[in-house]
Amino acid sequence: MLGAAELIDVGRAAGLAAVGVTHAEPFENTFADLEQRKTQGLSAQMQFTYRNPVRSTNPRLTMVDATALVVGAHDYQRELPARPVDEPTARIATYSSEDHYASLREALKQIAVVLQGAGHKAVVLADENNLVDRAVAHRAGIGWWGKSSNILVPGVGSMVLLGSVLTNAPITFEEAEPLADGCKTCNKCLHGCPTGAIIEPGTVDANKCLAWLLQASGVFPAQYRELLGDRIYGCDDCQDVCPPNQIRRKKPAASGEAAWVSILDMLELSDEALLQRFGRWYVPHRDPNYLRRNALVVLGNIGRGEDQRTAKILTEMLAHQSTLVVAHAVWAARRLNRNDLLGSLTRSQLEDSLVSAELERPVKVLE
């Protein structure tokens, strides 16, 4: 019979910042929370664990004879390298600056190998909708549930990716006591969210969350475009202001390219090249035009309208076959005070509902 201590040691040796073990009973409170938030409309179009809450809160629907979960936290906090200054560049959230999930899965795999070597089933679950990872981590006692809705690991903070090894092994362990709330009276994450998406401690309204809006299909909501600023994928703001994250010594980033992306370069890429370079991101329907949509909003926030290359790219985007792209190019051109470029719009484009809505929408010119 395997003991929890042995598995925890394997995980820590593999580079995990924290490891814990818990039982595989259903997460009934988490199921209730998911259902309530769906009913309240707080999940927006988000699927993931909301697609099938019954499955994502009951490990035994993934492994019928599951007995335990070994949960691990991968620390991805990194120093942000200097921003390139020669052209408009957008920020990539730290958790996507490199394939941190590959590191997490590899560490969890080493735990799974030990379990399998002892003759048991072991399945690695990370970034999948089979499981609400935060609920597992909280039950296993490796962190407390913060007001940002993230799990905070003592001495590490909230910038961790979570995953588990689901097994039918008869692991011996003592059930962890829930960690005390380390947030106490701190509300910095609530105030630090640029859109006010954290509507109450521990509850995020996905309809307002910039990280989700960058992944959602359809038109990027006009009321949040300026607030998006220079973010091209993800948003770290609620974590950047979190005191446990600020007091740590961060590891160096892999490279500047992992943290910043040239918006103009991005808008010049073909469909194939866009997905090849940014395919690791979640892209709605795997449609590269959503990457262009996001890039055009960012360009409208950080671009220079008088720049010849910018004007050329805007002209190309205004002639794009996708009306979604054209509509956001209209917004970006107006925001950069390049209304002169709109004269190239065709009659059919002007009659399109997405494009006409952008032409009628009030736009604050970037100063």
Secondary structure, DSSP 4 states (H G I P E B T S, - for coil): --BHHHHHHHHHHTT-SEEEEEE----HHHHHHHHHHHHTTTTTT--HHHH-HHHHT-GGGTSTT--EEEEEEEE--BPPPPPP-SS-EEEE-GGGTTTHHHHHHHHHHHHHHHHHHTT--EEEEESSTT--HHHHHHHTTS-EE-TTSSEEBTTTBS-EEEEEEEE----B-PPPPPPP-S-TT--HHHHH-TT--EEETTEE-TTT-HHHHTTSSSSPPGGGHHHHTTEEE---HHHHT-HHHHSSPPBPPS-GGGTEEEHHHHHHS-HHHHHHHHTTS--GGG-HHHHHHHHHHHHHHH--TT-HHHHHHHHHHHT-S-HHHHHHHHHHHHHTT-GGGGGG--HHHHHSHHHHHHHHS--PPP-
